[in-house]
Structures are given as structure tokens and as C-alpha cells.
Amino acid sequence: MVVPRALELGAEVVQIFNANPRTWRSRPFSTEELHTFSAALRAHRLPLFLHTIYLVNLASPEEELRLRSEEALVEALLLGTRTGAAGVVTHVGSHRGAGFARARNWVAQAVTRAYVRVAETLGQTGSQVTGPTESRTGDPSGSQAIVPPLLLETAAGSGQTVGGRLEELEDLLLLLDSALPPGLSPAGLCLDTAHLFAAGYPLHETEPDGLDALIARLRSLGLSDRIGLIHLNDSQTPFGGRQDRHQNLGYGKMGYQTLARVVRHPKLAHVPFVLEVPGLEGHGPDAFNLGVAKSMREGAPGPPARLVPAEKDPADAG
């Protein structure tokens, strides 16, 4: 149902969870299912991103939780490999008071072990973990399967969550650069607009320009070229509120104009965007939000009137 639903909504890129995001239980897929799904994605030129389950906490001081998180990451990376996914997105997790200095090593160890286990499962070692770039076809069968890059997601900064500051993600990516087996695509970054806003990055400011300041900061940290995906979400949380609460595009504290500037920024033009909004009826991304995002991309001052429900005009926000 993923591909038909994406086509119905007019989506140009797909993100799905590799399993039920709120449980540790995984669902096995047959080779035929994977082949059919991958073929449909290719036929309609739909890039696929997988998101790990919400329970993953690679930064936890509890070893048992880290091991379960590692297992969940292995499953996501394997499914991403077998479906030709362009990336696997994960939240890093919370250090729960142990501090980032300790948590960074736990994260690197768990991620490295996960990649080694994926290679062993695929019957590959070392530089054989990846094949030529052109072999990313979603073929679940062979030795040329490419393990997708892991994309660490920015966090809203609540509690002791890792990733609310770009400097933490820079540190983790540099650590992973030296820790991961050779031949892999380097780990990267997934920016979430709602999380950045809630964490205190002033995307809404135009004088001075908060978005340009963010782009400059990413460049100074060496992260500009490591952005693999952007989650385009409005925020129920006020600026700097440090809570992860998404809202439909134009309905939240960021507003249409702020998000439109993100979509149209030339330094982000090469990056795919996906939506993680609640949807007008509470069922997730829908045709309305897809239409609003495309209006932003096209430079419209607001969404077309035919898209706007009578009770509110998203163009009024922001």
C-alpha cells in the first residue's frame, strides 16, 4: 500500500518505519514482498528512506537497552539494504544523565557493531559491504547490495536527549567516520525543522536571518554536505520550547513563510524533504500538506485557496 498511497498523495519521496514504531516486534518480509516493493519504487522513481522505531536509544547508559536498540538498527539497515533505500534515519536517544561525553562512545560502539552484523548477515566483509553505486537497485539477493547511510536526526533538545545541538551531531559523525568499517557510505544528518525551532535555532527570524545563520553554522561544522534528508514539519511548540510536537504546515508556531524559506533555500535545493505532520484528519501526511509544500517550493505567497480548509488560512501564520 505504500507506493499506491504515495502516488495518490502526489509524493515524490517516501519515508516509512521499518517496523511498528512503538514496539520492539519486527515483521519479517519475504523475498517476493521485498522485490515487489522495490520494483514499484523504482518504476515510479520514488526514493525510499526508512526510519527506525521510536524506542531506539543508542545513547542509553543501560546496556540492555543499547543492545535492543542495536538489534533494531540492524533490522532497519538490513531492510534498507534489501529495498535499495537511500538512507536510514534514527533518533540518537537520551544519555539519561550520564552525559554526552560517555554517551558518544556508546553510540559509536552500537552503530559500528550494527554495521558489522549487517555485513555478516549479507555474507560480506570490509570493503565488500558496499558495491558500486549503480547497484542500488533494491535487489534483495546479492553480494552487490549497498548498505544505506545512517542519518542522525536533530532533536528538539528536551531533557537529556542527544542531538539538540548541532555540535553533538558533528562530534558523533566525526567519531563514526573513524569507527565504521571501510567501504561504507559515511553517516549523515537528517534535519527536522520543528526540532530545530524547538531547540532554539531561530528559523523564523529574518532580521537577522536565522535560516542563513543555521546554514552558515552547518557549513562551519562541516555538516553542509552531510545532510541526507530534511523533515519538513511545523511546530506546536513555541520557539525554544524544547518539546517534540509536530503540526501541519502553516498551522504551527513557525508558519507558512518560515517553512517556505527553508524549502526554497538554494543551499538545501539538493536535499529531499519528507513530511511528518499529523494531517488534517490525524492520519499523518495528506494531500493538503503535500499541496502546501509544493506551493512553498513554487514560490506561492500561500497555499492555493482550493487547498485551505474554511476554518483557517495557513498563510496567516508565520
C-alpha positions in Angstrom: 0.0 0.0 0.0 3.0 2.4 0.4 3.6 3.1 -3.3 -0.1 3.5 -4.3 -0.6 5.8 -1.3 2.4 7.9 -2.2 1.2 8.2 -5.8 -2.3 9.1 -4.6 -0.9 12.0 -2.5 1.4 13.2 -5.2 4.5 12.4 -3.1 8.0 12.4 -4.7 9.9 10.7 -1.9 8.8 8.1 0.7 9.7 7.6 4.3 8.3 4.7 6.3 9.1 2.9 9.6 10.8 -0.4 9.1 8.5 -1.8 11.9 5.8 -0.7 14.2 7.5 2.4 15.7 6.2 1.9 19.2 7.1 -1.8 19.8 10.2 -3.9 19.7 8.5 -6.5 17.5 9.6 -6.7 13.9 7.8 -8.1 10.9 9.6 -10.5 8.6 9.3 -9.8 4.9 9.5 -12.5 2.2 11.9 -12.1 -0.7 9.0 -11.7 -3.0 7.5 -8.9 -1.0 10.7 -7.0 -0.9 11.3 -7.5 -4.7 7.7 -6.3 -5.5 8.0 -3.3 -3.2 11.5 -2.3 -4.5 10.3 -2.7 -8.1 7.4 -0.5 -7.6 9.6 2.2 -6.0 11.9 2.1 -9.0 9.1 2.1 -11.5 7.8 5.3 -10.1 11.2 6.8 -9.3 10.3 7.1 -5.6 13.4 7.4 -3.3 12.9 5.5 -0.1 14.0 6.4 3.4 13.5 4.2 6.4 13.0 5.5 10.0 14.0 3.3 13.0 11.4 2.7 15.7 10.9 5.3 18.4 12.2 3.0 21.2 15.8 3.1 19.9 18.2 4.7 22.4 21.8 4.3 21.3 23.0 6.7 24.0 21.4 4.9 26.9 23.6 4.1 30.0 21.6 0.8 30.2 23.5 -1.8 28.3 20.4 -4.0 27.7 18.6 -1.0 26.1 21.5 -0.3 23.9 21.7 -3.9 22.8 18.0 -3.9 21.9 18.5 -0.6 20.1 21.4 -2.1 18.2 19.2 -5.0 17.1 16.5 -2.6 15.9 19.2 -0.7 13.9 20.4 -3.9 12.4 16.9 -4.8 11.2 16.4 -1.3 9.7 19.8 -1.3 7.9 19.1 -4.8 6.5 15.7 -3.8 5.3 17.2 -0.6 3.8 19.8 -2.7 2.0 17.3 -5.1 0.6 14.9 -2.4 -0.6 17.5 -0.1 -2.1 16.8 2.7 0.5 18.6 6.0 0.2 19.1 6.3 3.9 18.1 5.1 7.4 17.0 7.8 9.8 17.4 7.4 13.6 17.0 9.4 16.7 20.2 9.1 18.8 18.4 8.8 22.1 18.9 10.1 25.6 22.0 9.7 27.8 19.7 9.9 30.9 22.1 11.9 33.0 25.3 10.0 32.1 26.5 12.9 30.0 27.3 13.3 26.3 31.0 12.5 26.8 30.2 9.0 27.8 27.2 8.6 25.5 29.1 9.4 22.4 31.2 6.3 22.8 28.2 4.1 23.4 26.6 5.4 20.2 29.6 4.8 18.1 30.1 1.3 19.5 26.4 0.3 18.9 26.4 1.7 15.4 29.7 0.1 14.5 28.5 -3.3 15.8 25.3 -2.9 13.9 27.1 -2.4 10.6 29.4 -5.3 11.2 26.4 -7.6 11.9 24.7 -6.4 8.7 27.8 -7.2 6.7 28.0 -10.7 8.3 24.3 -11.3 7.6 24.8 -10.3 4.0 27.9 -12.5 3.7 30.1 -9.6 3.2 33.1 -8.2 5.0 35.2 -5.0 5.0 35.0 -3.1 1.7 32.6 -5.6 0.3 29.8 -4.2 2.5 29.1 -1.8 -0.4 29.1 -2.4 -4.1 29.2 0.0 -7.0 26.8 2.9 -6.6 24.8 1.9 -9.7 23.9 -1.4 -8.0 21.4 0.3 -5.6 18.5 -1.4 -7.3 16.6 -2.9 -4.4 17.6 -6.4 -5.4 17.5 -8.3 -2.0 19.6 -11.2 -3.2 23.1 -10.5 -3.9 26.6 -9.5 -2.9 26.4 -6.1 -4.5 23.8 -4.8 -2.1 24.6 -1.4 -0.8 24.0 -0.7 2.9 22.3 2.7 3.1 23.9 5.6 5.1 22.7 6.2 8.6 21.2 9.6 9.1 21.3 11.0 12.7 18.3 13.2 13.3 18.3 16.6 15.0 16.4 16.6 18.3 14.2 19.1 20.0 16.5 19.3 22.9 14.2 18.1 25.7 15.6 16.6 28.8 18.9 14.7 28.2 18.3 13.9 24.6 21.3 13.8 22.3 21.2 15.9 19.1 19.5 19.1 20.3 22.8 20.8 19.5 24.5 20.6 16.1 27.8 20.3 17.8 26.8 17.0 19.3 25.9 15.5 15.9 29.1 16.9 14.4 31.1 15.1 17.2 29.2 11.8 16.6 29.7 11.9 12.8 33.4 12.5 13.2 33.6 9.6 15.6 31.7 7.4 13.3 34.0 8.3 10.4 36.8 6.7 12.1 34.9 3.8 13.7 32.8 2.4 10.9 34.2 -0.4 8.7 35.8 0.8 5.4 33.8 1.0 2.2 30.6 2.2 3.8 28.7 5.4 2.8 29.5 7.8 5.6 26.8 8.6 8.2 25.0 11.8 7.7 22.4 14.2 9.1 18.6 14.5 9.0 17.4 18.0 9.8 13.9 18.3 11.3 12.5 21.9 11.0 10.2 21.5 14.0 13.0 20.1 16.2 15.5 22.8 15.2 12.9 25.5 16.0 12.0 23.9 19.4 15.7 23.5 20.2 16.3 27.2 19.8 17.5 27.7 16.2 15.6 30.8 15.1 14.5 29.8 11.6 11.6 32.3 11.9 13.8 35.3 12.2 14.6 37.4 9.1 16.4 40.3 10.8 19.0 38.9 11.4 18.4 35.9 9.2 18.1 32.9 11.4 18.0 30.4 8.5 21.1 31.8 6.9 22.8 31.7 10.3 21.9 28.0 10.6 23.2 27.3 7.1 26.4 29.1 8.0 26.7 27.1 11.2 26.2 23.8 9.3 29.0 24.9 6.9 31.4 25.9 9.7 30.9 22.5 11.4 31.5 20.6 8.1 27.9 19.4 8.0 26.6 21.1 4.9 27.4 18.2 2.6 26.2 15.6 5.0 22.5 16.5 5.1 20.8 13.5 3.6 17.2 14.4 4.4 15.0 17.1 5.8 11.8 16.5 7.8 9.6 19.4 6.9 7.3 20.0 9.9 5.6 22.9 11.5 5.8 23.1 15.3 3.1 23.1 18.1 6.0 24.0 20.4 6.9 27.7 20.7 10.4 28.8 19.7 13.0 27.3 22.1 10.3 25.2 23.9 12.4 22.0 23.6 9.4 19.7 23.1 8.9 17.5 20.0 5.4 18.4 18.9 4.7 18.5 15.1 2.0 20.5 13.4 0.6 20.7 9.9 2.4 23.0 7.5 1.4 26.6 8.2 -0.7 25.8 11.2 2.0 26.0 13.9 4.4 28.4 15.5 6.7 28.5 12.5 4.1 29.3 9.8 4.0 29.1 6.1 6.5 31.8 5.3 9.2 30.4 7.6 8.9 26.9 6.2 8.7 28.3 2.6 12.1 29.9 3.1 13.5 26.6 4.2 12.1 24.8 1.1 13.4 27.4 -1.3 16.8 28.0 0.2 19.4 27.4 -2.6 21.8 25.6 -0.2 19.1 23.0 0.5 17.9 22.5 -3.0 19.7 19.2 -3.5 18.2 17.6 -0.3 14.9 15.6 -0.3 12.2 16.6 2.0 9.6 14.4 3.7 6.6 15.3 5.9 5.9 14.0 9.4 2.8 16.1 10.1 -0.4 14.9 11.8 -2.6 15.6 8.8 -5.9 17.4 8.8 -7.7 14.3 10.0 -5.0 13.0 12.3 -3.8 10.2 9.9 -0.4 11.6 9.0 0.8 13.4 5.9 -2.0 14.0 3.4 -2.8 15.7 0.1 -3.4 19.0 1.8 0.1 19.1 3.4 1.7 17.8 0.2 0.0 20.6 -1.7 1.1 23.2 0.7 4.7 22.0 0.5 4.6 22.2 -3.3 3.2 25.7 -3.1 6.1 26.7 -0.9 8.5 25.2 -3.5 6.9 27.1 -6.3 7.2 30.4 -4.5 3.5 31.0 -3.9 2.8 33.5 -1.1 0.4 31.0 0.4 -1.3 27.7 -0.4 -3.9 27.7 -3.2 -7.3 28.6 -1.9 -8.7 25.3 -3.0 -6.4 23.6 -0.5 -7.3 25.7 2.5 -10.0 24.4 4.9 -12.6 27.1 5.7 -11.7 27.4 9.4 -8.1 28.7 8.9 -5.8 30.1 6.3 -2.2 28.8 7.0 -0.8 31.8 5.1 -1.8 33.9 8.1 0.7 32.1 10.3 4.4 33.0 10.5 
